[in-house]
Amino acid sequence: MQISNSKNVLFIWEVPIRLKKYLNKHLDKISNLKLIFPQNISKENLENLASEANVIIGWRPWKKLLDHAPKLKLYINPGTGIQHLIPIFREFNSKQTNIILVNGHGNSLFVAQHVVGTLISLMNKIILHHNWMKEGKWRTGDEQGKSTSLWKKKVGLLGYGAINQKVHQLLLGFQCNFSILKRSWSNPNEPLISSADKYQPNQILDFMKKIDICIVAVPQTAKTIDLIGRKELELLGKEGYLVNVARGKIINEKDLYECLEAKVISGAAIDVWYNYQPEEDKEGKKFPYYYPFHTLDNIVLSPHRAASPFDNLERWDEVIENLKKIANNQTDFLNVVDLETEY
């Protein structure tokens, strides 16, 4: 059943033709949705268009844009990370504007694949052997660069949202033993992909002590910054591995570097960093961190690309579903952000 009142949906970046076609294909039968793809994406033009917008979609809104959007009911951030949006939406909602903020988990399968790929690369020393072969060094045994088996390892899933649920599924074939730490276990009967030991945030030290591998996939909030430091890494131990696809600040940078350098843990695969506007060094190189991680031999470096392929159109299906909901005056949107808990 179609609702008669029109909903204007404003996109605040230059939307690729393929994506326009995909969105139109799935939404063109909804007569009360008007998708606005501006050719002129200057701030001034977008602010003018915002005056009639009921929905705005984009990654980085600015205060004046929202000031010019009195009819705005739903803001869709197509990505997962929303820590940069919390202050501005707290301010607006304190004025009782009641804008609902949602984010997107459409890339979760790609990120989960990246987790498993970088973890296996790390444990099998694939990059190390690749570099030796490029140098013409031929080795076939375990004397140097010995692999570590993933089989039946104790895997800790730090956070249990869309990403780590899929990591859980992908690692089942290795018959791993799982531990899960999440904010709340308010539903004791919550179904899990397989059996797992359950931990809450105040049990993080016990959690780290129990596991061999820690997969970090929690949102960055005031409570998760520096959630993992030297004490936690020491508990993970000399045979422990760490993968971070969440945000850099969740792991203390100095402690991570020093623990890798001193082999306090076996290794890490890191996709998220500490300085996203690095200056060039004397050789014209840019490094997104303040400690020389690139000098270490027990780390897999990844340039915040776990969400690739970025042009996959199915990642927009959650956005499409939320647009269908607002067209039908529903309010049960997917992935609503709680501004108090910051995710």
C-alpha positions in Angstrom: 0.0 0.0 0.0 1.5 3.4 -1.0 1.4 6.4 1.2 0.3 9.5 -0.6 2.6 12.1 1.1 5.8 12.6 -0.8 9.2 12.0 0.7 12.2 13.9 -0.8 15.5 12.0 -0.5 18.6 14.2 -1.0 22.0 12.6 -1.8 24.9 15.0 -0.9 27.6 13.7 -3.1 28.0 13.0 -6.8 26.3 9.6 -7.1 27.8 7.3 -9.7 25.5 6.3 -12.6 25.6 2.6 -11.7 24.4 3.4 -8.2 21.6 5.7 -9.5 20.3 3.0 -11.8 20.4 0.4 -9.0 18.5 2.7 -6.6 16.0 3.6 -9.2 15.5 0.0 -10.2 14.5 -0.9 -6.6 12.6 2.2 -5.7 10.9 3.5 -8.9 7.6 1.7 -8.1 7.3 3.7 -4.9 5.4 6.7 -6.2 5.8 8.9 -3.1 9.7 8.7 -3.0 11.6 11.4 -4.9 15.3 10.7 -5.2 17.3 13.9 -5.7 20.8 13.4 -7.3 22.2 17.0 -7.6 24.6 17.7 -10.4 25.8 20.8 -8.5 27.1 19.5 -5.2 28.4 22.8 -3.9 27.5 23.4 -0.2 25.4 26.4 -1.1 23.2 24.3 -3.6 22.9 21.4 -1.2 21.8 23.7 1.6 19.1 25.1 -0.7 17.9 21.6 -1.6 17.9 20.6 2.0 15.0 22.9 2.7 12.6 20.3 1.2 14.5 17.1 2.2 12.8 14.5 4.4 15.8 12.2 4.1 19.4 13.0 3.6 22.0 10.4 2.6 25.8 10.9 2.8 28.9 10.5 5.0 29.8 14.0 6.2 26.9 16.4 6.9 27.7 19.9 8.2 25.8 22.0 10.7 24.5 24.6 8.2 23.2 21.8 6.0 21.1 20.5 8.8 20.1 24.0 9.8 18.5 24.3 6.4 16.6 21.1 6.7 13.5 21.7 8.8 11.6 18.8 7.3 14.4 16.3 7.9 13.3 13.1 9.7 15.9 10.5 8.7 19.6 10.8 8.1 21.3 7.8 6.5 25.1 7.4 6.8 25.9 4.7 4.3 28.9 3.5 6.2 29.4 1.9 9.6 31.5 4.5 11.4 29.5 7.3 12.9 31.7 8.7 15.7 32.2 11.9 13.7 28.4 12.3 13.6 27.5 11.9 17.2 28.2 15.5 18.4 26.3 17.2 15.6 23.2 15.0 16.0 23.3 15.2 19.8 23.2 19.0 19.4 20.3 18.9 16.9 18.3 16.4 18.9 18.7 18.4 22.1 16.6 21.0 20.3 13.9 18.3 19.8 14.4 18.2 16.1 14.1 14.4 16.4 16.3 13.4 13.5 16.8 9.7 13.3 20.3 8.7 12.5 21.0 5.3 10.9 24.2 3.8 9.5 24.9 0.9 7.2 26.2 -2.6 7.7 26.1 -3.5 4.0 29.9 -4.0 3.9 30.0 -6.4 6.8 30.6 -9.5 4.7 33.5 -7.9 2.9 35.1 -6.8 6.2 34.7 -10.3 7.6 36.4 -11.7 4.5 39.2 -9.2 5.1 39.5 -10.3 8.7 40.0 -13.9 7.8 42.3 -13.1 4.8 44.6 -10.9 6.9 44.5 -13.3 9.8 45.6 -16.3 7.6 48.2 -14.1 5.9 49.6 -13.2 9.3 49.6 -16.7 10.8 51.0 -18.3 7.6 53.7 -15.6 7.2 52.5 -15.2 3.6 53.8 -11.7 3.1 57.2 -12.6 4.6 57.6 -15.6 2.2 56.3 -13.6 -0.7 59.0 -10.9 -0.1 61.7 -13.6 0.2 60.7 -15.1 -3.1 60.8 -11.7 -4.8 64.3 -11.5 -3.6 65.1 -14.9 -5.0 65.4 -16.6 -1.6 64.0 -20.1 -2.0 62.9 -21.9 1.2 60.4 -24.8 1.6 60.7 -25.9 5.2 59.8 -24.5 8.7 63.3 -23.3 9.7 62.3 -19.7 8.9 58.8 -18.2 8.8 56.9 -21.2 10.3 53.2 -21.1 10.0 50.8 -21.2 12.9 47.8 -23.5 12.6 44.4 -21.9 13.0 42.9 -25.3 13.7 41.0 -25.4 17.0 42.4 -22.1 18.1 40.6 -20.1 20.8 39.1 -17.1 19.0 37.8 -14.1 20.8 35.2 -11.9 19.1 35.5 -8.5 20.7 32.1 -7.1 19.6 29.4 -9.2 18.1 27.7 -7.0 15.5 27.3 -7.8 11.8 31.0 -8.1 11.1 32.0 -10.5 13.9 28.9 -12.6 13.4 30.1 -13.2 9.9 33.7 -13.9 11.1 32.2 -16.4 13.5 30.5 -18.2 10.5 33.6 -18.1 8.3 35.9 -19.6 11.0 33.6 -22.5 11.8 35.4 -24.7 9.4 38.6 -24.5 11.5 36.7 -25.9 14.5 37.8 -23.0 16.6 36.5 -22.5 20.1 34.8 -19.1 20.5 34.5 -16.5 23.2 32.3 -13.4 22.7 32.5 -10.1 24.5 29.7 -7.7 23.9 28.0 -4.8 25.6 25.0 -6.7 26.8 23.6 -10.2 27.0 20.1 -9.0 28.0 18.5 -11.8 26.0 19.9 -15.0 27.6 18.3 -17.0 24.8 19.9 -15.0 22.0 20.8 -17.5 19.2 24.5 -17.8 18.4 26.1 -19.2 15.2 27.8 -21.9 17.4 28.4 -22.3 21.1 30.6 -19.7 22.7 31.7 -18.5 26.1 30.0 -15.1 26.9 31.8 -12.1 28.4 30.7 -8.6 29.3 32.9 -5.4 29.1 33.9 -5.6 32.8 35.4 -9.1 32.1 37.8 -8.0 29.4 40.9 -9.2 31.3 39.4 -12.7 31.7 38.4 -12.6 28.0 41.9 -11.7 26.8 43.4 -14.4 29.1 41.2 -17.1 27.6 41.8 -16.5 23.9 44.6 -17.1 21.3 43.2 -14.6 18.7 41.4 -11.4 19.3 39.2 -10.0 16.5 38.4 -6.3 17.2 35.1 -5.1 15.7 33.5 -2.7 18.1 32.5 0.9 17.5 34.6 3.7 18.7 32.9 5.4 21.6 34.0 7.2 24.8 34.0 3.8 26.5 36.0 1.9 23.8 38.9 4.3 23.2 42.1 2.6 24.6 40.0 -0.5 25.5 43.1 -2.6 24.7 46.4 -1.6 26.2 49.6 -3.3 27.4 47.9 -5.2 30.2 45.3 -6.8 27.7 48.0 -7.6 25.2 50.2 -9.2 27.8 47.2 -11.4 28.7 46.8 -12.3 25.0 50.3 -13.6 25.3 53.3 -14.5 23.2 51.4 -16.9 21.0 48.5 -14.5 20.6 47.3 -12.7 17.5 45.3 -9.5 17.1 43.2 -8.3 14.1 41.7 -4.8 14.2 39.1 -3.7 11.6 37.2 -1.3 14.0 39.0 2.0 14.7 42.6 2.6 15.6 42.0 4.3 18.9 40.4 1.3 20.4 43.9 -0.1 20.8 46.5 2.1 22.5 49.0 2.9 19.7 52.2 3.0 21.8 51.3 -0.2 23.7 50.5 -2.0 20.5 53.8 -1.0 18.8 55.9 -1.8 21.8 54.2 -5.2 22.4 54.7 -6.1 18.7 58.3 -5.0 18.8 59.1 -6.9 22.0 57.1 -10.0 20.7 54.8 -9.7 23.7 52.2 -11.0 21.2 53.0 -13.0 18.1 51.6 -10.6 15.6 48.8 -8.3 14.4 46.8 -7.5 11.3 45.7 -3.9 11.4 43.4 -2.1 8.9 42.6 1.0 10.9 45.1 3.6 12.1 45.9 6.7 14.1 46.7 9.6 11.8 44.5 9.9 8.6 46.2 13.0 7.4 49.9 12.0 7.5 52.5 14.4 6.2 55.1 13.2 3.7 58.5 12.3 5.2 61.8 13.2 3.5 61.4 10.4 1.0 57.9 11.4 0.1 56.3 8.6 2.0 53.2 8.8 4.2 52.5 6.6 7.2 49.2 6.8 9.0 50.7 6.3 12.5 53.2 7.8 14.9 55.2 4.7 15.6 57.2 2.8 12.9 54.9 -0.2 12.4 56.3 -0.7 8.9 59.7 -1.7 10.3 58.2 -4.8 12.1 58.1 -8.3 10.7 55.1 -9.5 12.7 52.4 -7.3 11.4 50.2 -7.2 8.3 49.6 -3.6 7.3 46.3 -2.7 5.5 45.2 0.8 4.4 41.7 0.9 5.8 40.3 -1.1 2.9 38.5 -4.0 4.6 35.2 -2.7 3.2 36.4 -3.2 -0.4 34.9 -3.7 -3.0 33.4 -0.2 -2.6 31.5 -0.4 -5.8 29.5 -3.5 -4.9 25.9 -2.4 -5.3 24.3 -4.9 -2.9 25.8 -3.0 0.0 23.1 -0.4 -0.6 20.3 -2.9 0.1 19.9 -1.7 3.7 19.6 1.9 2.5 16.9 0.8 0.0 15.0 -1.1 2.8 15.1 2.0 5.0 13.8 4.2 2.2 10.9 1.8 1.7 10.1 2.0 5.3 10.0 5.8 5.4 7.9 5.8 2.2 5.3 3.7 4.2 5.5 5.9 7.3 7.3 3.1 9.2 9.7 3.9 12.0 11.3 0.5 12.6 14.5 1.4 10.6 17.5 -0.8 10.3 20.6 0.1 12.2 19.3 3.1 14.2 22.1 4.8 16.1 21.6 5.4 19.9 23.3 8.8 20.5 23.8 8.0 24.1 25.7 4.7 23.6 27.3 6.2 20.4 26.3 3.3 18.2 
